[in-house]
Amino acid sequence: MSDLRITRENARFQQWEALLTNRSKRHRNREFLVQGVRPITRAVDEGWTVRALLRADGASSAWSDGLWSSTDGERVDLSPDLHARLSGKDGAELVAVVEMPDDGVARLADSSRPHGPIVVFDRPTSPGNIGTLARSADAFGASALVVTGHAADPYDPQSVRASTGSLFALTVLRVPGPGPVIEHAQARGYRIVGTDEEGSALAEVDLSGRVVVVVGNETHGISSGWRTACDDVASIAMTGTASSLNAAVAGSIVLHEALRQRG
């Protein structure tokens, strides 16, 4: 049973559709869209607040029906053509409107994985790269993903999709600059390790304890603020003709090494 049925475009639908492309409206309303039963299930399981579930009129899977009946939030049936405009290129069965958590650095202390690395992505330009790094951060036991500086949005649909639900396993923050994160880390005994081709060999860098891993912008690397704060900088050995690695790939390699060192 639904709480509302929308068959024609109205102001409410336009508000949801704007969340696909309008970053300002996402952050003004503190909400974003999640497409698909699996990532929505992950969001629910990890305790994120679902404000609304949206589905198309008609037949649905048992998996979708189970989530529909058990999840808090408003339930809205949409006409198939309206739902198609929200459901992404793969035509997700369910779309959720999910509440953004706040961006206070104090949340880093409340992670469900207190012993995992904090991952910082400094000024990324690609939302897909944010989602990819979130997926690796989850896989390799990180506690948080912090996006710093003028950057792409971790709540952009491309980021959420690329994370395949892993975004919801992490404490996610957006911070204007490195200062608050550096202060938090240094006060709690974290080592800060950056990534750069001029750094020490990755295997020789201590990643075994409390560590903040800083991954830089895809073109310009880590900012001067982060570089100054780093206790060490790691480089990844490469052969072949590639001049560099994708930023999310480089971060993933460092996180895997951190997991190996933690045993």
N, C-alpha and C positions, 0 to 999 in steps of 0.2 A: 504494500500500500504506500502511496506517495502522499506528501504533504501539499504538493503543488504540481500543477501540470501547465506547461507553457507550449503553445503550438505556433505562436507568432512572435517575431522579434519584438521585444519590449525593453524597457530601461534595465530591468534586472538581468536579462540575457546579455545586453550590451556591456554591462559591468563585468560579467564573467568573461566575455569574449576579449575585452580589453586586457585582461590579465595575460593573454598569450603574447602580446607584443609591447605593452606599455609598462615599462619598468616603474615609472613614477606612480602609476595607479596601483601597481602591486604593493609598493612600499607605503603608500598613503593609506591603503585599506588593510595593510598587514595580512595579505592573503595571496595565495598563488594556486595554480592548477596542477594537479597530478593526474596523469592519464594512464589508465590500466589497472586491472584488478591486483596484479602482483605488487607493484609499488605502493598502491593504496593500502593493501594489507600490511606491508612493511611499516608504513607510516602509522597505522593504527596500533600495530604490535609494539612500536617504539614509543607510543604515548603522545604522538602529535595530535593536535586538535583538528578534527574534520568539521568544518562549518556546514558543508552541504555535499551531498552525493547526487550526481546527475547521470541519467541514463536515457536511452531512447525508448519510446513506446515499442512494445512488441516482445518477441521471445528473448530470453536471456539464459545464460548458463547457470548451473547449480552453484558454481563457485561465486558468480556474481550475485546471485540471489541470497546466498549466505551472508556475504559482506553487506549487502543492502539491508538485510533485516537485523543485523547485529551491531551496526555502527551508529554511533551517536551523530547528530547533526540533521539538518533538514534534508528530506528526500524529494527530488524533483524529477518528474518525467518530462522529457522534451520530445518534440516531434523529431523524426529521424533526420530531417534536413538541418535542423538547428543543432542537434547533437553532433552531427558530422563536422560542423564548423568548430567544435571544441575538442574533438576526440583524437586529433593528430592524424598523420598520414597512414598509420596502421589501423585506424578506426577502433580505438579502445572502447571496450564495452561500457566501462564506467569511467567517469571523470569526477575527481574530488576537488572541492575548494578547501584548501588547508591553511590554517592560521600560521603565520610566521612567528617564531619565537623572538624574544628581544635579543639585542646585540650586546648586552653587557658582558664585559670580560670576566666578571665574577662567575659566569656560567661555566667557565673552563674548569672550575674546581668541583663542579657537580656532575662531571661526565660519568657514565656507567662503566667506562674503561679507564680508571684513573692512572694506570701504569703505562698506557700506550703513549706513543709520541703525539705531540701537537703538530699538525701540518699547517704551515702557512703558505698560501699561494699569493705572491705579491704582484699586484697589478695585472692579473691575467686579462687578456682581451677576448678570449674564446669561451663562451659558456659551456661548449662541449668539452673543452679541456678541464674545466672545473668538475664537471660530472664524472669524467674519466678518472681524475685524481681522487675524487670522493670514493669511487668504486674500489680503487687500489688501497686507499687509506682504511676502508672498512675491512678489506680482505687481509691486510697485514697488521691489523690490531691497533690502529691509531685511535686516539680518544676524541680528536676534534679536527675540524677544518676551518681555518680562519682565512678569509679573503681580505687583503689589506690594500689601501690606496684606491686610486681611480681605476675601477675594474669592471669586468663583466659581472653579471648578476648570478649568484648561485641558485636563485629561484626562477631563473629563466627556464621555460619548458625544455630547451635543448640540454641544459645542465641536469635538470631532474631526470630526463629521459636517459641521458648518457650514464647516469649513476646507477641505473637499473634498481633503484630503491635503496642503495647504500647511503645516500644522503641522509636518510632518516635514522641510521644507526650512529651517526656522529653528532657531536655538539657543533653546530654551524654558526659562525659569526661573520659579520661584515664590520670592519673597523677602518676608519678613515686613514690612519697611519700606524706605524709600528710601535709608537711610544707605549700605549697601554698594555700591549701584549708583551713587550720587552720587560716592562716593570713587573708584570704578573710572573713572568718566567724567572727572572732573576731573584725575585723575593722568595721563590719556592725551590731554588736550587736546580733549575733546568739549565742544561747546556744548549746553546743556540748554534746550529750547524747549517750553514748555507750551502748552496750548490753552484759551482762555477768551474769552467774548464781549466782555470789556473790554480785550483785547489789541490789538496793532498789526495793521494789515492784513496778511493772510497773504503777499501778494506782496512786501511790504517787509521781511519777516523773512528773514535769511540762513540757508538750509538747505543750502547747497552743500557744506560740509565735513563733518567729523566731528560728528555731531549725535545727541542723544537726544531723541526726540519723546515727550512725555508726554501721554497721553489720560486724562481724568479719569473718575470715577464718573458713571454715567448721570444721577444726580440732583444730586449735590453738587459735581461737578467735581474738580479736582485738590486734594490735601491740602495743608495748610500747609507740611509738610516739603518737598514738591516745589515749591510756589510760591516758597518762600524760595530754593531752589537754582536756579531758572530764570534763565538769562541773558536770555531774551526770552520773551514770550508772544504767540501768534498768534491772531487772530480771523478767522472766515470770514464774509464778507459774505452777507447773506440779504435777500430781499424776500419779500413775501407775508405770510401770517398765522401761519406756524409760529413758535413761541417758541424752538425750539432744534432741533438735529439729533440724530439717534441718535449715540451716542458712537462706535460703530464707523465710521459714515459720516463723521463729522467727522475721525476719525483717518485714514481713507482719503484724504480730500481733501488733508490736510496731507502725507501720504506721496507723493501724486501730484505736488504742488508741489515737494517735495524732489527727486524724480526729474527734473522739468523743469529745476530749477536745476543739477543735476549734469550736465545735458546728455547 
